Amino acid sequence: MGNVEKIEQDVQALSPEELAQFRAWFLEYDWAAWDRQLERDVQAGKLDQLADRALRDHTAGKTKPL
């Protein structure tokens, strides 16, 4: 049995309270991982073109207030 299958079984065996606790922990863990990836992408310049385009569109009046 692989790690993922073992984790799946362990999660399925959790009580409702434990599942809620695990879910909250995993959401925080997942968002933190996403934040780290976003920081790496920003540092690497991977979002520069998107930011430049958004600024050009805004300057050109192509955006609307929310």
PDB file with one MODEL, atoms N, CA, C and O in Angstrom:
MODEL        1
ATOM      1  N   MET A   1       0.855  -1.186   0.000  1.00  0.00           N
ATOM      2  CA  MET A   1       0.000   0.000   0.000  1.00  0.00           C
ATOM      3  C   MET A   1       0.893   1.238   0.000  1.00  0.00           C
ATOM      4  O   MET A   1       1.854   1.327   0.763  1.00  0.00           O
ATOM      5  N   GLY A   2       0.559   2.183  -0.863  1.00  0.00           N
ATOM      6  CA  GLY A   2       1.331   3.414  -0.944  1.00  0.00           C
ATOM      7  C   GLY A   2       0.922   4.406   0.124  1.00  0.00           C
ATOM      8  O   GLY A   2      -0.056   4.205   0.844  1.00  0.00           O
ATOM      9  N   ASN A   3       1.684   5.474   0.212  1.00  0.00           N
ATOM     10  CA  ASN A   3       1.411   6.513   1.210  1.00  0.00           C
ATOM     11  C   ASN A   3       0.032   7.134   1.057  1.00  0.00           C
ATOM     12  O   ASN A   3      -0.671   7.346   2.045  1.00  0.00           O
ATOM     13  N   VAL A   4      -0.356   7.426  -0.175  1.00  0.00           N
ATOM     14  CA  VAL A   4      -1.648   8.081  -0.408  1.00  0.00           C
ATOM     15  C   VAL A   4      -2.785   7.165   0.035  1.00  0.00           C
ATOM     16  O   VAL A   4      -3.728   7.608   0.690  1.00  0.00           O
ATOM     17  N   GLU A   5      -2.690   5.903  -0.321  1.00  0.00           N
ATOM     18  CA  GLU A   5      -3.737   4.963   0.082  1.00  0.00           C
ATOM     19  C   GLU A   5      -3.827   4.859   1.603  1.00  0.00           C
ATOM     20  O   GLU A   5      -4.927   4.803   2.152  1.00  0.00           O
ATOM     21  N   LYS A   6      -2.693   4.833   2.282  1.00  0.00           N
ATOM     22  CA  LYS A   6      -2.669   4.775   3.746  1.00  0.00           C
ATOM     23  C   LYS A   6      -3.312   6.025   4.337  1.00  0.00           C
ATOM     24  O   LYS A   6      -4.101   5.935   5.277  1.00  0.00           O
ATOM     25  N   ILE A   7      -2.978   7.184   3.790  1.00  0.00           N
ATOM     26  CA  ILE A   7      -3.564   8.439   4.269  1.00  0.00           C
ATOM     27  C   ILE A   7      -5.071   8.430   4.045  1.00  0.00           C
ATOM     28  O   ILE A   7      -5.830   8.840   4.924  1.00  0.00           O
ATOM     29  N   GLU A   8      -5.509   7.968   2.879  1.00  0.00           N
ATOM     30  CA  GLU A   8      -6.942   7.888   2.600  1.00  0.00           C
ATOM     31  C   GLU A   8      -7.651   7.034   3.638  1.00  0.00           C
ATOM     32  O   GLU A   8      -8.702   7.423   4.149  1.00  0.00           O
ATOM     33  N   GLN A   9      -7.090   5.878   3.954  1.00  0.00           N
ATOM     34  CA  GLN A   9      -7.695   5.007   4.958  1.00  0.00           C
ATOM     35  C   GLN A   9      -7.733   5.676   6.322  1.00  0.00           C
ATOM     36  O   GLN A   9      -8.738   5.608   7.031  1.00  0.00           O
ATOM     37  N   ASP A  10      -6.631   6.323   6.685  1.00  0.00           N
ATOM     38  CA  ASP A  10      -6.569   6.999   7.980  1.00  0.00           C
ATOM     39  C   ASP A  10      -7.600   8.122   8.073  1.00  0.00           C
ATOM     40  O   ASP A  10      -8.230   8.304   9.115  1.00  0.00           O
ATOM     41  N   VAL A  11      -7.770   8.864   6.996  1.00  0.00           N
ATOM     42  CA  VAL A  11      -8.742   9.962   6.990  1.00  0.00           C
ATOM     43  C   VAL A  11     -10.153   9.402   7.100  1.00  0.00           C
ATOM     44  O   VAL A  11     -10.984   9.944   7.829  1.00  0.00           O
ATOM     45  N   GLN A  12     -10.419   8.341   6.395  1.00  0.00           N
ATOM     46  CA  GLN A  12     -11.748   7.739   6.454  1.00  0.00           C
ATOM     47  C   GLN A  12     -12.087   7.206   7.842  1.00  0.00           C
ATOM     48  O   GLN A  12     -13.261   7.089   8.193  1.00  0.00           O
ATOM     49  N   ALA A  13     -11.072   6.887   8.623  1.00  0.00           N
ATOM     50  CA  ALA A  13     -11.290   6.344   9.966  1.00  0.00           C
ATOM     51  C   ALA A  13     -11.465   7.439  11.025  1.00  0.00           C
ATOM     52  O   ALA A  13     -11.761   7.131  12.180  1.00  0.00           O
ATOM     53  N   LEU A  14     -11.290   8.689  10.655  1.00  0.00           N
ATOM     54  CA  LEU A  14     -11.416   9.781  11.629  1.00  0.00           C
ATOM     55  C   LEU A  14     -12.868   9.972  12.062  1.00  0.00           C
ATOM     56  O   LEU A  14     -13.805   9.753  11.295  1.00  0.00           O
ATOM     57  N   SER A  15     -13.018  10.386  13.314  1.00  0.00           N
ATOM     58  CA  SER A  15     -14.344  10.763  13.796  1.00  0.00           C
ATOM     59  C   SER A  15     -14.728  12.090  13.141  1.00  0.00           C
ATOM     60  O   SER A  15     -13.862  12.772  12.593  1.00  0.00           O
ATOM     61  N   PRO A  16     -15.996  12.468  13.185  1.00  0.00           N
ATOM     62  CA  PRO A  16     -16.381  13.765  12.612  1.00  0.00           C
ATOM     63  C   PRO A  16     -15.593  14.939  13.206  1.00  0.00           C
ATOM     64  O   PRO A  16     -15.229  15.870  12.487  1.00  0.00           O
ATOM     65  N   GLU A  17     -15.335  14.893  14.502  1.00  0.00           N
ATOM     66  CA  GLU A  17     -14.574  15.971  15.143  1.00  0.00           C
ATOM     67  C   GLU A  17     -13.128  15.975  14.662  1.00  0.00           C
ATOM     68  O   GLU A  17     -12.557  17.030  14.385  1.00  0.00           O
ATOM     69  N   GLU A  18     -12.548  14.794  14.566  1.00  0.00           N
ATOM     70  CA  GLU A  18     -11.171  14.688  14.073  1.00  0.00           C
ATOM     71  C   GLU A  18     -11.086  15.114  12.615  1.00  0.00           C
ATOM     72  O   GLU A  18     -10.123  15.766  12.210  1.00  0.00           O
ATOM     73  N   LEU A  19     -12.089  14.749  11.826  1.00  0.00           N
ATOM     74  CA  LEU A  19     -12.103  15.141  10.417  1.00  0.00           C
ATOM     75  C   LEU A  19     -12.176  16.657  10.285  1.00  0.00           C
ATOM     76  O   LEU A  19     -11.490  17.237   9.443  1.00  0.00           O
ATOM     77  N   ALA A  20     -12.990  17.297  11.097  1.00  0.00           N
ATOM     78  CA  ALA A  20     -13.078  18.762  11.067  1.00  0.00           C
ATOM     79  C   ALA A  20     -11.738  19.383  11.441  1.00  0.00           C
ATOM     80  O   ALA A  20     -11.308  20.355  10.821  1.00  0.00           O
ATOM     81  N   GLN A  21     -11.080  18.825  12.453  1.00  0.00           N
ATOM     82  CA  GLN A  21      -9.771  19.334  12.868  1.00  0.00           C
ATOM     83  C   GLN A  21      -8.742  19.135  11.757  1.00  0.00           C
ATOM     84  O   GLN A  21      -7.952  20.034  11.468  1.00  0.00           O
ATOM     85  N   PHE A  22      -8.754  17.949  11.133  1.00  0.00           N
ATOM     86  CA  PHE A  22      -7.831  17.674  10.036  1.00  0.00           C
ATOM     87  C   PHE A  22      -8.095  18.601   8.856  1.00  0.00           C
ATOM     88  O   PHE A  22      -7.162  19.132   8.253  1.00  0.00           O
ATOM     89  N   ARG A  23      -9.371  18.792   8.531  1.00  0.00           N
ATOM     90  CA  ARG A  23      -9.737  19.657   7.412  1.00  0.00           C
ATOM     91  C   ARG A  23      -9.208  21.074   7.631  1.00  0.00           C
ATOM     92  O   ARG A  23      -8.645  21.678   6.719  1.00  0.00           O
ATOM     93  N   ALA A  24      -9.391  21.601   8.842  1.00  0.00           N
ATOM     94  CA  ALA A  24      -8.911  22.955   9.156  1.00  0.00           C
ATOM     95  C   ALA A  24      -7.394  23.022   9.029  1.00  0.00           C
ATOM     96  O   ALA A  24      -6.848  23.975   8.472  1.00  0.00           O
ATOM     97  N   TRP A  25      -6.712  21.990   9.558  1.00  0.00           N
ATOM     98  CA  TRP A  25      -5.254  21.969   9.461  1.00  0.00           C
ATOM     99  C   TRP A  25      -4.825  21.909   7.997  1.00  0.00           C
ATOM    100  O   TRP A  25      -3.920  22.635   7.585  1.00  0.00           O
ATOM    101  N   PHE A  26      -5.477  21.037   7.199  1.00  0.00           N
ATOM    102  CA  PHE A  26      -5.061  20.872   5.817  1.00  0.00           C
ATOM    103  C   PHE A  26      -5.304  22.132   4.995  1.00  0.00           C
ATOM    104  O   PHE A  26      -4.494  22.478   4.136  1.00  0.00           O
ATOM    105  N   LEU A  27      -6.407  22.815   5.251  1.00  0.00           N
ATOM    106  CA  LEU A  27      -6.665  24.066   4.530  1.00  0.00           C
ATOM    107  C   LEU A  27      -5.549  25.076   4.786  1.00  0.00           C
ATOM    108  O   LEU A  27      -5.063  25.723   3.858  1.00  0.00           O
ATOM    109  N   GLU A  28      -5.145  25.207   6.053  1.00  0.00           N
ATOM    110  CA  GLU A  28      -4.039  26.121   6.388  1.00  0.00           C
ATOM    111  C   GLU A  28      -2.747  25.670   5.711  1.00  0.00           C
ATOM    112  O   GLU A  28      -2.018  26.488   5.152  1.00  0.00           O
ATOM    113  N   TYR A  29      -2.470  24.388   5.762  1.00  0.00           N
ATOM    114  CA  TYR A  29      -1.270  23.826   5.142  1.00  0.00           C
ATOM    115  C   TYR A  29      -1.268  24.081   3.631  1.00  0.00           C
ATOM    116  O   TYR A  29      -0.261  24.504   3.065  1.00  0.00           O
ATOM    117  N   ASP A  30      -2.403  23.820   2.995  1.00  0.00           N
ATOM    118  CA  ASP A  30      -2.511  23.985   1.553  1.00  0.00           C
ATOM    119  C   ASP A  30      -2.363  25.448   1.139  1.00  0.00           C
ATOM    120  O   ASP A  30      -1.665  25.748   0.170  1.00  0.00           O
ATOM    121  N   TRP A  31      -3.010  26.356   1.861  1.00  0.00           N
ATOM    122  CA  TRP A  31      -2.884  27.781   1.546  1.00  0.00           C
ATOM    123  C   TRP A  31      -1.453  28.269   1.747  1.00  0.00           C
ATOM    124  O   TRP A  31      -0.960  29.082   0.965  1.00  0.00           O
ATOM    125  N   ALA A  32      -0.781  27.777   2.792  1.00  0.00           N
ATOM    126  CA  ALA A  32       0.609  28.171   3.021  1.00  0.00           C
ATOM    127  C   ALA A  32       1.497  27.692   1.867  1.00  0.00           C
ATOM    128  O   ALA A  32       2.384  28.417   1.417  1.00  0.00           O
ATOM    129  N   ALA A  33       1.253  26.472   1.395  1.00  0.00           N
ATOM    130  CA  ALA A  33       2.023  25.953   0.255  1.00  0.00           C
ATOM    131  C   ALA A  33       1.761  26.799  -0.986  1.00  0.00           C
ATOM    132  O   ALA A  33       2.685  27.108  -1.738  1.00  0.00           O
ATOM    133  N   TRP A  34       0.491  27.177  -1.200  1.00  0.00           N
ATOM    134  CA  TRP A  34       0.138  28.019  -2.335  1.00  0.00           C
ATOM    135  C   TRP A  34       0.831  29.381  -2.229  1.00  0.00           C
ATOM    136  O   TRP A  34       1.345  29.902  -3.218  1.00  0.00           O
ATOM    137  N   ASP A  35       0.837  29.948  -1.022  1.00  0.00           N
ATOM    138  CA  ASP A  35       1.510  31.232  -0.813  1.00  0.00           C
ATOM    139  C   ASP A  35       2.999  31.142  -1.125  1.00  0.00           C
ATOM    140  O   ASP A  35       3.562  32.038  -1.754  1.00  0.00           O
ATOM    141  N   ARG A  36       3.638  30.052  -0.682  1.00  0.00           N
ATOM    142  CA  ARG A  36       5.071  29.888  -0.970  1.00  0.00           C
ATOM    143  C   ARG A  36       5.314  29.789  -2.473  1.00  0.00           C
ATOM    144  O   ARG A  36       6.263  30.379  -2.988  1.00  0.00           O
ATOM    145  N   GLN A  37       4.462  29.048  -3.179  1.00  0.00           N
ATOM    146  CA  GLN A  37       4.616  28.920  -4.630  1.00  0.00           C
ATOM    147  C   GLN A  37       4.414  30.273  -5.311  1.00  0.00           C
ATOM    148  O   GLN A  37       5.158  30.626  -6.225  1.00  0.00           O
ATOM    149  N   LEU A  38       3.420  31.021  -4.872  1.00  0.00           N
ATOM    150  CA  LEU A  38       3.173  32.344  -5.443  1.00  0.00           C
ATOM    151  C   LEU A  38       4.373  33.255  -5.218  1.00  0.00           C
ATOM    152  O   LEU A  38       4.773  33.987  -6.123  1.00  0.00           O
ATOM    153  N   GLU A  39       4.953  33.215  -4.014  1.00  0.00           N
ATOM    154  CA  GLU A  39       6.149  34.026  -3.746  1.00  0.00           C
ATOM    155  C   GLU A  39       7.284  33.647  -4.681  1.00  0.00           C
ATOM    156  O   GLU A  39       7.974  34.522  -5.205  1.00  0.00           O
ATOM    157  N   ARG A  40       7.488  32.339  -4.898  1.00  0.00           N
ATOM    158  CA  ARG A  40       8.556  31.908  -5.811  1.00  0.00           C
ATOM    159  C   ARG A  40       8.275  32.401  -7.224  1.00  0.00           C
ATOM    160  O   ARG A  40       9.189  32.856  -7.912  1.00  0.00           O
ATOM    161  N   ASP A  41       7.020  32.315  -7.663  1.00  0.00           N
ATOM    162  CA  ASP A  41       6.668  32.765  -9.005  1.00  0.00           C
ATOM    163  C   ASP A  41       6.872  34.267  -9.158  1.00  0.00           C
ATOM    164  O   ASP A  41       7.351  34.724 -10.195  1.00  0.00           O
ATOM    165  N   VAL A  42       6.516  35.033  -8.143  1.00  0.00           N
ATOM    166  CA  VAL A  42       6.725  36.488  -8.185  1.00  0.00           C
ATOM    167  C   VAL A  42       8.214  36.797  -8.253  1.00  0.00           C
ATOM    168  O   VAL A  42       8.648  37.608  -9.072  1.00  0.00           O
ATOM    169  N   GLN A  43       8.997  36.149  -7.392  1.00  0.00           N
ATOM    170  CA  GLN A  43      10.443  36.384  -7.385  1.00  0.00           C
ATOM    171  C   GLN A  43      11.081  36.013  -8.728  1.00  0.00           C
ATOM    172  O   GLN A  43      12.042  36.652  -9.157  1.00  0.00           O
ATOM    173  N   ALA A  44      10.553  34.993  -9.381  1.00  0.00           N
ATOM    174  CA  ALA A  44      11.098  34.549 -10.669  1.00  0.00           C
ATOM    175  C   ALA A  44      10.591  35.389 -11.833  1.00  0.00           C
ATOM    176  O   ALA A  44      11.016  35.196 -12.972  1.00  0.00           O
ATOM    177  N   GLY A  45       9.679  36.325 -11.551  1.00  0.00           N
ATOM    178  CA  GLY A  45       9.175  37.190 -12.606  1.00  0.00           C
ATOM    179  C   GLY A  45       8.087  36.563 -13.464  1.00  0.00           C
ATOM    180  O   GLY A  45       7.752  37.090 -14.525  1.00  0.00           O
ATOM    181  N   LYS A  46       7.532  35.443 -13.014  1.00  0.00           N
ATOM    182  CA  LYS A  46       6.542  34.743 -13.821  1.00  0.00           C
ATOM    183  C   LYS A  46       5.221  35.501 -13.948  1.00  0.00           C
ATOM    184  O   LYS A  46       4.419  35.198 -14.832  1.00  0.00           O
ATOM    185  N   LEU A  47       4.990  36.476 -13.081  1.00  0.00           N
ATOM    186  CA  LEU A  47       3.733  37.221 -13.124  1.00  0.00           C
ATOM    187  C   LEU A  47       3.909  38.630 -13.683  1.00  0.00           C
ATOM    188  O   LEU A  47       2.944  39.390 -13.766  1.00  0.00           O
ATOM    189  N   ASP A  48       5.109  38.972 -14.057  1.00  0.00           N
ATOM    190  CA  ASP A  48       5.393  40.322 -14.531  1.00  0.00           C
ATOM    191  C   ASP A  48       4.547  40.704 -15.753  1.00  0.00           C
ATOM    192  O   ASP A  48       4.025  41.816 -15.823  1.00  0.00           O
ATOM    193  N   GLN A  49       4.415  39.792 -16.702  1.00  0.00           N
ATOM    194  CA  GLN A  49       3.635  40.111 -17.902  1.00  0.00           C
ATOM    195  C   GLN A  49       2.172  40.361 -17.552  1.00  0.00           C
ATOM    196  O   GLN A  49       1.545  41.270 -18.097  1.00  0.00           O
ATOM    197  N   LEU A  50       1.632  39.555 -16.644  1.00  0.00           N
ATOM    198  CA  LEU A  50       0.235  39.757 -16.234  1.00  0.00           C
ATOM    199  C   LEU A  50       0.052  41.095 -15.540  1.00  0.00           C
ATOM    200  O   LEU A  50      -0.923  41.803 -15.794  1.00  0.00           O
ATOM    201  N   ALA A  51       0.988  41.444 -14.663  1.00  0.00           N
ATOM    202  CA  ALA A  51       0.900  42.718 -13.954  1.00  0.00           C
ATOM    203  C   ALA A  51       1.021  43.885 -14.929  1.00  0.00           C
ATOM    204  O   ALA A  51       0.266  44.854 -14.837  1.00  0.00           O
ATOM    205  N   ASP A  52       1.958  43.797 -15.855  1.00  0.00           N
ATOM    206  CA  ASP A  52       2.125  44.863 -16.845  1.00  0.00           C
ATOM    207  C   ASP A  52       0.863  45.043 -17.682  1.00  0.00           C
ATOM    208  O   ASP A  52       0.441  46.170 -17.945  1.00  0.00           O
ATOM    209  N   ARG A  53       0.267  43.939 -18.096  1.00  0.00           N
ATOM    210  CA  ARG A  53      -0.953  44.021 -18.900  1.00  0.00           C
ATOM    211  C   ARG A  53      -2.096  44.640 -18.090  1.00  0.00           C
ATOM    212  O   ARG A  53      -2.849  45.469 -18.601  1.00  0.00           O
ATOM    213  N   ALA A  54      -2.218  44.235 -16.839  1.00  0.00           N
ATOM    214  CA  ALA A  54      -3.286  44.786 -15.992  1.00  0.00           C
ATOM    215  C   ALA A  54      -3.104  46.289 -15.814  1.00  0.00           C
ATOM    216  O   ALA A  54      -4.072  47.047 -15.871  1.00  0.00           O
ATOM    217  N   LEU A  55      -1.874  46.715 -15.601  1.00  0.00           N
ATOM    218  CA  LEU A  55      -1.618  48.155 -15.445  1.00  0.00           C
ATOM    219  C   LEU A  55      -1.898  48.914 -16.740  1.00  0.00           C
ATOM    220  O   LEU A  55      -2.462  50.008 -16.705  1.00  0.00           O
ATOM    221  N   ARG A  56      -1.513  48.348 -17.877  1.00  0.00           N
ATOM    222  CA  ARG A  56      -1.802  48.983 -19.168  1.00  0.00           C
ATOM    223  C   ARG A  56      -3.311  49.089 -19.396  1.00  0.00           C
ATOM    224  O   ARG A  56      -3.808  50.131 -19.824  1.00  0.00           O
ATOM    225  N   ASP A  57      -4.027  48.018 -19.109  1.00  0.00           N
ATOM    226  CA  ASP A  57      -5.484  48.030 -19.279  1.00  0.00           C
ATOM    227  C   ASP A  57      -6.130  49.065 -18.360  1.00  0.00           C
ATOM    228  O   ASP A  57      -7.060  49.762 -18.765  1.00  0.00           O
ATOM    229  N   HIS A  58      -5.648  49.163 -17.150  1.00  0.00           N
ATOM    230  CA  HIS A  58      -6.213  50.131 -16.218  1.00  0.00           C
ATOM    231  C   HIS A  58      -5.937  51.563 -16.691  1.00  0.00           C
ATOM    232  O   HIS A  58      -6.826  52.415 -16.674  1.00  0.00           O
ATOM    233  N   THR A  59      -4.714  51.810 -17.108  1.00  0.00           N
ATOM    234  CA  THR A  59      -4.338  53.127 -17.609  1.00  0.00           C
ATOM    235  C   THR A  59      -5.159  53.497 -18.840  1.00  0.00           C
ATOM    236  O   THR A  59      -5.494  54.663 -19.044  1.00  0.00           O
ATOM    237  N   ALA A  60      -5.479  52.498 -19.657  1.00  0.00           N
ATOM    238  CA  ALA A  60      -6.250  52.730 -20.880  1.00  0.00           C
ATOM    239  C   ALA A  60      -7.761  52.828 -20.598  1.00  0.00           C
ATOM    240  O   ALA A  60      -8.556  52.991 -21.524  1.00  0.00           O
ATOM    241  N   GLY A  61      -8.148  52.729 -19.328  1.00  0.00           N
ATOM    242  CA  GLY A  61      -9.553  52.847 -18.984  1.00  0.00           C
ATOM    243  C   GLY A  61     -10.356  51.587 -19.254  1.00  0.00           C
ATOM    244  O   GLY A  61     -11.580  51.653 -19.375  1.00  0.00           O
ATOM    245  N   LYS A  62      -9.711  50.469 -19.348  1.00  0.00           N
ATOM    246  CA  LYS A  62     -10.408  49.218 -19.663  1.00  0.00           C
ATOM    247  C   LYS A  62     -10.867  48.455 -18.410  1.00  0.00           C
ATOM    248  O   LYS A  62     -11.334  47.320 -18.513  1.00  0.00           O
ATOM    249  N   THR A  63     -10.736  49.064 -17.253  1.00  0.00           N
ATOM    250  CA  THR A  63     -11.160  48.401 -16.028  1.00  0.00           C
ATOM    251  C   THR A  63     -12.361  49.121 -15.443  1.00  0.00           C
ATOM    252  O   THR A  63     -12.625  50.282 -15.756  1.00  0.00           O
ATOM    253  N   LYS A  64     -13.084  48.411 -14.587  1.00  0.00           N
ATOM    254  CA  LYS A  64     -14.271  48.979 -13.951  1.00  0.00           C
ATOM    255  C   LYS A  64     -14.139  48.822 -12.436  1.00  0.00           C
ATOM    256  O   LYS A  64     -13.584  47.833 -11.957  1.00  0.00           O
ATOM    257  N   PRO A  65     -14.652  49.803 -11.685  1.00  0.00           N
ATOM    258  CA  PRO A  65     -14.626  49.662 -10.228  1.00  0.00           C
ATOM    259  C   PRO A  65     -15.587  48.540  -9.816  1.00  0.00           C
ATOM    260  O   PRO A  65     -16.566  48.258 -10.506  1.00  0.00           O
ATOM    261  N   LEU A  66     -15.292  47.925  -8.703  1.00  0.00           N
ATOM    262  CA  LEU A  66     -16.179  46.853  -8.206  1.00  0.00           C
ATOM    263  C   LEU A  66     -17.419  47.403  -7.574  1.00  0.00           C
ATOM    264  O   LEU A  66     -18.265  46.639  -7.108  1.00  0.00           O
TER     265      LEU A  66
ENDMDL
END
